[in-house]
């Protein structure tokens, strides 16, 4: 990839709906050059798709939280099995460092999230946890 490809990708990240003519004007190259480069980037698997970004307040989004979890002794398998049965756990990751597991939680309300946290804290072999609620994303 050269500087034109990188600039093209940067423009598409800003607005994937730019027309080829808009992109050509911004990059100061021909429309054919833009089209060929986009096709090549798609064929090479660099560009894998185009998406829509919605304003966060425009949709009823679930509350997302991350729970760092410490496990007692060598009981990770038992704790993982219990956590995978919890409806609010949408992803579970093994980690290193202070925490043994990282659980991504989703709930429709704070009350529902609070109930899930209570259930998780009662799971045998969980010795400690810390939860952070997702407030805002920057990228």
N, C-alpha and C positions, 0 to 999 in steps of 0.2 A: 504494500500500500504506500502510495506517495502522498504528498501534502494535499493534492486535490481530493483524493479518496477520503482522507481524514477530515478535510473541510466539509465534504459532502455528507459524511456520517454525522458530523457535528450539527449541520443544518437540519438533517432528518430527525435528530434527537430533539431539536427545538420544536419542530413541527413536521411530522411525517406526512402531512397533507399538502406540503408545498408542491406546486406543479413543477414539471420538468422545466418549463420556461422560467419560473421563479428561481429555481436552483441554478439554471444556466446563467441567468443574469447576476445572481449573487456571487457565483464562482467565476464569472467572466470567461465562460467557455461556451461552446455550442450546445444546443439541446441534444444533438446526437452523441456528444461526448458524455453528457450526464446520463443519458439512457443506457449507453454501452457500459459505463462504469457501474451503474446500479445493477444491471443484469449480471455483470461479472462478480460483483460483491454478493449478490444473491446466489449465483451458481457456486461460488467458492464457500458458501456457508457463513460468510461474515455477517450478512444481513439475513436473519432467519424469519423475520416477520415485521409487521407494522401493527401498532396498537393505539387504543384510545385511552386518554387519561381523563378521569372524571374529577370534578371538584369534590373533595371529601364530604362536604356538607350537602351535596346533591343526592346522596343515597343513604339509605338506612344501613349503616355499616356496623358490624359487630364490634364490641370492645375487645381489643387484643392486649394480652399481657404476656410477659415472660417470667417464668418462675425458675429460679436457680434452686437446685435441690441437693442436699447432702444425704448420703445413705450410710446407715450404720454397718460396719464390718463389710462382709462379702455378700450382702443381700441385694445386690443390684438387680439380678434377674427377677427376684420376687417383686421388688418395687416397680420395675419396668412393666411386668405383667399386670400389676394393679393399675398403674398409670395409663396403660393402653386401653383399659376398660372404662376410663373416665371420659364421658361425652365431650367435655370442654377442652380436652387435650387434642390439639390438631396436629402437633408435631412433637417429637421427643428426640433429644440429641444427647449422646454420650460426650462428656467434656473432660478436660483435665484441669488441674488447678484446685482452687478452693472448693468448687462445686462439682458434684459427680454427674448431674444431669441438668439439662436445660429443657424446660417444657414450654411450648407455645400454647397459650390458652385463648379461646375465643368464647365470648358470651354476648347475648343480646342486651343485657342490662347489668348494672353494677351489682344488683341483688343476686342475679344468677352467677356472676363471677365470684361474689363473696361466698355463696353456697359451695361452689366448686373448690375454692381455696380451703374451706373447712373440711370437705371430704378428703382432699389430697393430704392435708396436714395430719389426718387420722390414719393414713396408710401406714401399716406396720413397716418398720425399718427406715422410715424417713426421719432423720434426726434434726434437720434444720432446713429452712427455706427462706428465700427472699424474692419478692414479687415486684416487678416494675410494670406499670401500665403504659401502653403506647399512647402518646399524646399527639405527636406530629411527625411527619416524615419530611425530609428535606430533599431527598433524591430517590 
